[in-house]
Amino acid sequence: MLELIKVNPSSGEPIYRQLHEQIVRLIVGGQLPVDQVLPSVRQLAEHLAVNPMTVSRAIQQLVEQGWLERRRGQPTRVANKQNAPATSSLQLLAPQANDLISQAKQLGISLDELQALVSQQWNQ
């Protein structure tokens, strides 16, 4: 699981948010099944070379939102999907799609041109 998560410290987005979004994507995408044990906060922090408090913040938010569950004395696990928010893969991509569309409009790119670009990139 550790190899699936990457953060970009030079990104404008906070690291805890990057971590949060990536774990949600892994759960929704099925790479992290129900009851999958996550590495410890310390292991994740060492792997990503970030402060353990940053990882802890992301994990705590995921627990509060129902994506993960913690039990005293046991490792953090992926929660049963019944407890997790109903989120589709497309909903997770909506913010990035909105950004792309806004940028394309600012550059005067037509919908057809944008669709062609997406198709071209998809097929690479």
C-alpha positions in Angstrom: 0.0 0.0 0.0 2.8 2.4 0.8 4.0 2.4 -2.8 0.6 3.6 -4.0 0.7 6.9 -2.0 2.9 9.8 -3.1 2.8 13.4 -1.9 4.2 16.5 -3.5 5.5 18.9 -0.8 6.0 21.7 -3.4 2.3 21.5 -4.4 0.1 24.3 -3.2 -2.2 21.7 -1.6 -1.5 20.7 2.0 0.1 17.3 2.5 -2.6 16.1 4.8 -5.2 16.9 2.1 -3.2 15.1 -0.6 -2.9 12.1 1.7 -6.6 12.2 2.5 -7.6 12.3 -1.1 -5.3 9.6 -2.2 -6.5 7.2 0.5 -10.2 7.9 -0.5 -9.3 7.2 -4.1 -7.7 3.9 -3.2 -10.8 2.9 -1.2 -13.3 3.9 -3.9 -11.1 2.4 -6.6 -11.0 -0.9 -4.7 -7.2 -1.0 -4.1 -7.9 -0.8 -0.4 -10.6 -3.4 0.4 -12.8 -3.4 3.6 -10.8 -4.5 6.6 -7.5 -3.8 4.9 -5.0 -2.8 7.7 -3.2 0.5 7.0 0.5 1.0 8.0 1.0 2.9 11.2 1.1 6.7 11.3 4.9 6.4 12.0 5.4 4.0 9.0 3.5 6.3 6.6 5.3 9.4 7.9 8.7 7.8 7.4 7.8 6.5 3.9 6.5 9.9 2.8 9.2 11.8 4.7 6.6 14.0 6.4 5.8 14.9 10.0 3.8 12.2 11.8 1.2 14.8 12.9 0.4 15.5 9.3 -0.3 11.9 8.7 -2.3 11.7 11.9 -4.4 14.6 10.9 -5.4 13.0 7.6 -6.1 9.6 9.2 -8.2 11.3 11.9 -10.3 13.1 9.2 -10.8 9.8 7.4 -12.0 8.1 10.6 -14.4 11.0 11.4 -15.8 10.7 7.8 -16.3 7.0 8.1 -13.7 5.8 5.6 -11.4 4.3 8.2 -12.0 2.8 11.6 -9.8 2.7 14.7 -10.2 0.5 17.7 -8.1 0.8 20.8 -5.1 -1.6 20.7 -5.7 -2.5 17.0 -4.4 -1.1 13.7 -6.4 1.3 11.6 -8.5 -0.5 9.0 -10.6 0.4 6.0 -14.2 0.7 7.3 -17.2 -1.2 6.0 -18.5 0.6 3.0 -21.9 1.0 4.7 -20.3 3.4 7.1 -18.4 5.3 4.4 -19.8 8.3 2.5 -21.4 7.4 -0.8 -18.8 8.7 -3.3 -18.2 7.6 -6.9 -15.0 7.7 -8.8 -16.4 10.5 -11.0 -17.2 12.6 -8.0 -13.6 12.4 -6.9 -12.5 13.8 -10.3 -15.0 16.6 -10.5 -12.8 19.3 -8.9 -9.9 18.6 -11.3 -12.3 18.4 -14.2 -13.7 21.8 -13.2 -10.2 23.3 -13.1 -9.4 21.8 -16.5 -12.5 23.2 -18.0 -11.9 26.7 -16.5 -8.4 26.7 -17.9 -9.5 25.6 -21.3 -12.2 28.3 -21.4 -9.6 31.0 -20.4 -7.3 29.8 -23.2 -10.2 29.8 -25.7 -10.1 26.1 -26.3 -13.3 24.6 -27.7 -15.0 21.6 -26.2 -14.1 19.5 -29.2 -10.5 20.5 -28.9 -10.5 19.6 -25.2 -12.2 16.3 -25.8 -9.6 15.5 -28.5 -6.8 16.4 -26.1 -8.2 14.2 -23.3 -8.7 11.3 -25.8 -5.1 11.7 -27.1 -3.7 11.7 -23.5 -5.9 8.8 -22.5 -4.5 6.6 -25.3 -0.9 7.2 -24.5 
